[in-house]
Amino acid sequence: MHTPSFHPPARVLMGPGPSDVHPRILEALARPTIGHLDPRFVAMMEEVKQLLQYAFQTANPLTFPVSAPGSAGMETCFVNLVEPGEKVVVCRNGVFGGRMVENVARCGGVPVVVDDPWGRPVDPQRLEDTLEAHPDARIVAFVHAETSTGVRSDARTLVDIAHRHDCLTIVDAVTSLGGIELRVDEWGIDAIYSGTQKCLSCVPGLSPVSFGERAVEKIRQRRHKVQSWFLDLNLVMGYWGSGAKRSYHHTAPVNSLYALHEALVLLQEEGLENAWERHWRHHHALREGLAGLGIEYVVDEAHRLPQLNAVRIPDGVDDAAVRRRLLEEYGLEIGAGLGDFAGQVWRIGLMGHAANARNVLLCLSALRAVL
Ligand SMILES: *Cc1c(COP(=O)(O)O)cnc(C)c1O
């Protein structure tokens, strides 16, 4: 048997992630692998930490990329912060909030769910009422940018409410980091996780996380051992933490980290605020074009994500056939609906490097031709 090398086809990625990877990032990925304890690699990782602090707008010393995708960042937050028997309020308005509930339960925590309808942001009043009813809750968790529905929740307000009720906060910023305004320190977020393959336009497989002082204190004072050896921050801190000896914990994904470094250098070159503005600008252009095709948004204008455009599939249109033709004839990937929205909604991503004028035009003209 002779299996040839794999060469992926040329695609434009306008789905819910991964997004188009910038050529400079792909080039960084191909640089020679060096040892993960090599002093030059360790120095680069110091830069990754500083660049991530900039991206998250935080001074948290415990800011680093978990060596696994966004879902592992989610688990890192929950397994380290939730102790058995603790009450955790989870706001659920889509798929990813549902996964948070599952995480709490698997940590032996007691989830208290605040449900909001799909396509709506988390209702601050409902969170407030739930915390009044559960004064023993210790943590509040929510998704900033719900990729399953294209909704942006008001992170700052939700964090304020949680703090007034003496709760720590866990925030999912997988789709928000680098795409929309996010200020970890100013908003007081205690624990946050993200992903590399959405608005950072990097390859999938890493999860930037950041933990504030109060979260670190809670982790240090745990009564039970963290159930996951790999994700136990008490151990990981010896590797990434400030003043850490960089003793061996696991082998860092060296080349992927070159890629993340390059992605963050690109973000720094552009400027964080400029990147947020660029996502809005191309979202507005896409929105105008879709309106011309008679395609409507699922989410109210006030709560839309510029980087994830959830739109209704027009009546009588064959969802799968359209997406297949976009892929085969135009090399264009858009996302299908997830969960409650399957078959009803398309999710058009404008994430990171993919948020550009050429992609907007390609998407609009390809949709027009296929419909
Ligand atoms: C994509 C995504 C995740 C999971 O990230 P993976 O890298 O796929 O594991 C979690 N939360 C949200 C909001 C996401 O969009």
The ligand as a MOL file (V3000), in Angstrom:
LIG
                    3D

  0  0  0     0  0            999 V3000
M  V30 BEGIN CTAB
M  V30 COUNTS 15 15 0 0 0
M  V30 BEGIN ATOM
M  V30 1 C -15.2880 26.6510 20.2980 0
M  V30 2 C -15.7960 26.9320 21.6790 0
M  V30 3 C -15.4230 26.1630 22.7930 0
M  V30 4 C -14.5850 24.9260 22.6870 0
M  V30 5 O -13.3350 25.1460 22.1400 0
M  V30 6 P -12.5510 23.9190 21.4450 0
M  V30 7 O -11.2500 24.5190 21.0620 0
M  V30 8 O -13.4060 23.4850 20.3050 0
M  V30 9 O -12.4080 22.8480 22.4610 0
M  V30 10 C -15.8890 26.5500 24.0330 0
M  V30 11 N -16.6980 27.6230 24.1850 0
M  V30 12 C -17.0870 28.3770 23.1410 0
M  V30 13 C -17.9600 29.5630 23.3660 0
M  V30 14 C -16.6490 28.0560 21.8670 0
M  V30 15 O -17.0460 28.7930 20.8180 0
M  V30 END ATOM
M  V30 BEGIN BOND
M  V30 1 1 1 2
M  V30 2 1 2 3
M  V30 3 2 2 14
M  V30 4 1 3 4
M  V30 5 2 3 10
M  V30 6 1 4 5
M  V30 7 1 5 6
M  V30 8 2 6 7
M  V30 9 1 6 8
M  V30 10 1 6 9
M  V30 11 1 10 11
M  V30 12 2 11 12
M  V30 13 1 12 13
M  V30 14 1 12 14
M  V30 15 1 14 15
M  V30 END BOND
M  V30 END CTAB
M  END
